[in-house]
Amino acid sequence: MPHIEVNCPQCSENNVIKFGRNASGNQRYKCKNTGCDKDTFLLNYKRPGDLPETKEKIIDMSMNGSGIRDIARVLKVSTNTVMKELKKSQVS
């Protein structure tokens, strides 16, 4: 079996362990660095709304005055995804 080098997307360190699988069966990983605030992550996400970059863009666009429908249309995600992320971040 080939060995895959996995780095944490937050701190870019390779001190990572396997941490089970998600509901779709994809491998989850956990960063072991104490200073890193990234808990678990996947290497490949199934939906564009699950990508960390998309979640950051939702917050940024909302702070810059874009509406929920505008954000959903530009990022090609549903309005429910946009509202869910805004509720999580407590930005209104």
C-alpha positions as CSV (number, residue, x, y, z in Angstrom):
1,M,0.0,0.0,0.0
2,P,1.4,3.4,-0.9
3,H,2.2,5.9,1.8
4,I,0.5,9.3,1.3
5,E,2.0,12.4,2.9
6,V,-0.8,14.3,4.6
7,N,-0.4,17.9,5.9
8,C,-2.7,19.9,8.0
9,P,-4.4,22.6,5.9
10,Q,-4.2,25.1,8.9
11,C,-0.6,24.8,10.1
12,S,0.9,22.8,7.2
13,E,2.6,20.3,9.5
14,N,2.6,16.6,8.8
15,N,1.9,15.6,12.4
16,V,-1.4,14.1,11.4
17,I,-3.2,10.9,12.3
18,K,-6.1,9.0,10.7
19,F,-9.3,9.8,12.6
20,G,-12.1,7.5,11.3
21,R,-14.4,8.1,8.4
22,N,-17.3,10.4,7.7
23,A,-20.8,9.4,6.7
24,S,-19.8,9.1,3.0
25,G,-16.9,6.8,3.9
26,N,-14.1,9.3,3.2
27,Q,-11.1,9.2,5.5
28,R,-10.9,11.9,8.2
29,Y,-7.6,13.2,9.6
30,K,-6.7,14.9,12.9
31,C,-3.9,17.4,13.5
32,K,-1.8,16.5,16.5
33,N,-0.1,19.9,16.9
34,T,-1.1,21.6,20.1
35,G,-1.0,25.1,18.6
36,C,-3.2,24.2,15.7
37,D,-6.9,25.0,16.0
38,K,-7.9,22.7,13.1
39,D,-9.7,19.7,14.7
40,T,-10.4,17.2,11.9
41,F,-10.3,17.6,8.1
42,L,-10.7,15.6,4.8
43,L,-8.4,15.6,1.8
44,N,-11.2,15.7,-0.8
45,Y,-14.6,17.1,-0.1
46,K,-17.7,15.9,-2.0
47,R,-19.7,19.1,-2.2
48,P,-18.4,22.6,-2.9
49,G,-20.3,24.0,0.1
50,D,-18.2,21.8,2.4
51,L,-14.8,23.3,1.3
52,P,-13.2,25.5,3.9
53,E,-12.4,28.1,1.3
54,T,-16.1,28.4,0.4
55,K,-17.0,28.9,4.0
56,E,-14.5,31.7,4.3
57,K,-15.8,33.3,1.1
58,I,-19.3,33.2,2.5
59,I,-18.3,35.2,5.6
60,D,-16.2,37.6,3.6
61,M,-18.9,38.3,1.0
62,S,-21.5,38.8,3.8
63,M,-19.2,41.3,5.6
64,N,-18.8,43.2,2.3
65,G,-22.6,43.6,1.9
66,S,-23.6,40.8,-0.5
67,G,-27.0,39.2,0.1
68,I,-27.7,35.6,0.7
69,R,-28.9,34.9,-2.8
70,D,-26.0,36.7,-4.4
71,I,-23.5,34.7,-2.4
72,A,-25.3,31.4,-3.2
73,R,-25.3,32.2,-6.9
74,V,-21.7,33.3,-7.2
75,L,-20.3,30.4,-5.1
76,K,-22.7,27.9,-6.7
77,V,-24.0,26.7,-3.3
78,S,-27.6,26.6,-1.9
79,T,-29.1,29.5,0.1
80,N,-29.4,27.0,3.0
81,T,-25.7,26.5,3.0
82,V,-25.1,30.2,3.1
83,M,-27.6,30.7,5.9
84,K,-26.1,27.8,7.9
85,E,-22.6,29.2,7.7
86,L,-23.7,32.7,8.7
87,K,-25.5,31.3,11.7
88,K,-22.4,29.3,12.7
89,S,-20.2,32.4,12.5
90,Q,-22.9,34.6,14.2
91,V,-22.6,37.2,11.5
92,S,-25.9,38.9,10.6
